[in-house]
Amino acid sequence: MTTTGHQTDLLGRYRDSVLGVFGTPPLVLSHGEGCYVWDTDGRRYLDLVGGIAVNALGHGHPALVSALSKQAAEAIHISNLFTSVPQIELAERLLGVAGAPEGSRVFLANSGAEAMEAAVKLTRRTGRTRIVAAEGAFHGRTTGALALTSKAAYREPFEPLLPGVSHVPYGDVDALRAAVTEQTAAVVLEPVQGEAGVLDPGPEYLVAAREITRAAGALLVLDEIQTGVGRTGEWFAFQAAGIVPDAITVAKGLGGGVPIGALVTFGERVSSMLSAGQHGTTFGGNPLAAAGALAVLDTIESERLLEHARLAGEHLAARVAGLEHPMLHPVRGRGLLRAIPLAAPVSAELATAARDAGFIVNPVEPQAIRLAPPLVVTTGQLDTFVDALPTLLDSLEATP
């Protein structure tokens, strides 16, 4: 699918005005409704990426639109010199869905990276400075979060980064045990690695991580930025392991598209590590974002989207397996955070072909595409993509 003169003009203006850290995007989108988005030429696409696991309720969900409209008319921002009812209610609600024990607390921020920065500062309050993260990890682009991220292409242009961070093979319990000592401040892990290709080590990995960190007196910090807020079929992915971490970071789907992040600390001991004046944010926890997040959490509960995410994800995996196409391997992931592995490094070409056919998917790594659709996606909508997959793949094989 080629862009029209109108799209070409807009993308040219983009190149001339926006810092080129994202390259030039393939489309200019104008609006969305439910699980669909439209470009400025009026072409419709099934959004199977959901703003990279952000648009939990899809586009234009009435509950979110209503909550934001009401709050915008009352107060958008009041600064952190004061608080608001939505901020208090959101903190309480997050503690509830996280199953956090007495004495737990919430720091509200603006993004996942900012939540990770708060987590890094939390680890410093242990009196130790060494952090163990995982190979393949992605925790953000700010310098603190980047130090925990493992991809060399992201890190190397900005080194030296925060010292004392080491990376161990993801999912390898023995390697993790060997790396954690009494000098380790924290272990920071994603329950499922999204940017690495939706890699799931299974709940037993987090069980082992909890045992290892507790024995060494280190914190266990779990990055639930992509996996949280119902994405894997639980409120948070760590809950499938039956453990209690020391802290989690949250963002993406929490606001349903409104920028928000959070650090949740578990228990009085960890929650008391950061005291007045040791951290802060201007926009974090503002009434607008808090009201939006409350609407997202309430809607996930009222529309039973946790169960739906589990069932829809299982449906997708079974349908893809049923194709028995030689280019497809078994689907990875949990809930509605999934990767479809490919037999050849053609994910970028497949994503382009899918977009031309009206589907938005993410070529997360050369031999896999990632799907993180809105939690409201129907199995019928997923089926339209699965039904198109054989033709899309066959068209790649036919391309010289």
Summary of the structure (lengths in Angstrom):
residues: 400
radius of gyration: 21.1
end to end distance: 17.7
largest distance: 63.0
contacts: 1411
relative contact order: 0.15
helix: 43%
strand: 18%
